[in-house]
């Protein structure tokens, strides 16, 4: 089915973005996408859906996500600490609903179809996730962005979520200077900066001395979702919607806190 294959291929970079937002890292997210493609190859009929191939692809991924432990993820009860079950349990249905709408831009009927629920149930899940977002622990946020208006928009958004803006860096050097005396709990970074420096390089240098979740913001996210090299786990496309930043920031902080809780239990 060459036409259906082409239709699926155009949505794969975005499915990989969604998978990473769910799992919190490239390897696990890509493993679930690979399992989805294997299921698709085994039965091409699964990609047929009245709402189109994109809905069908995400619907198939969701079925696998909610039923299969992939890439070494432990199945429930298999030698894991309480609360440390497979990643599908770490990212519950409300977050899936929120990310489908806020990050992936699905309409309510399409997102409901992906999750195999009705629209009213979907709305309830999104509202539940919104309440969860409001309860997120506040942190200091470093913004690396050379466009003044985008930086101001991000500042307003970050503060509206209850976080504090550590500062706005417009170059690699400014980012290093801002973190000299205080470390951020979250970094929002553009990839190409006005002076020719790289947001990627700035972040890599910062993370050599401390750990913090990072969300990259770029006008060309598909360039960083090829699978040919190590890639950012969290990407937001420009122009962005405020709900997208909220959803992805929540996921990034969620995984960072989950990892810290796990480390404390292991070393206790």
Secondary structure, 3 states (H helix, E strand, C coil): CHHHHHHHHHHHHHHHHHHHHHHCCHHHHHHHHHHHHHHHHHCHHHHCCCCCHHHHHHHHHHHHHCCCCCCCCCCCCCCCCCCCCCHHHHCCHHHHHHHHHHCCCCCHHHHHHHHCCCHHHHHHHHHHHHHHHHCCCCCEEEEECCCHHHHHHHHHHHHHCCCEEEEEECCHHHHHHHCCCCCCCEEEEECECCCCCEHHHHHHHHCCCCCCEEEEEECCHHHHCCCCCCCCCCEEECCCCHHHHHHHHHHHHHHHHHHHHHHHHHHC
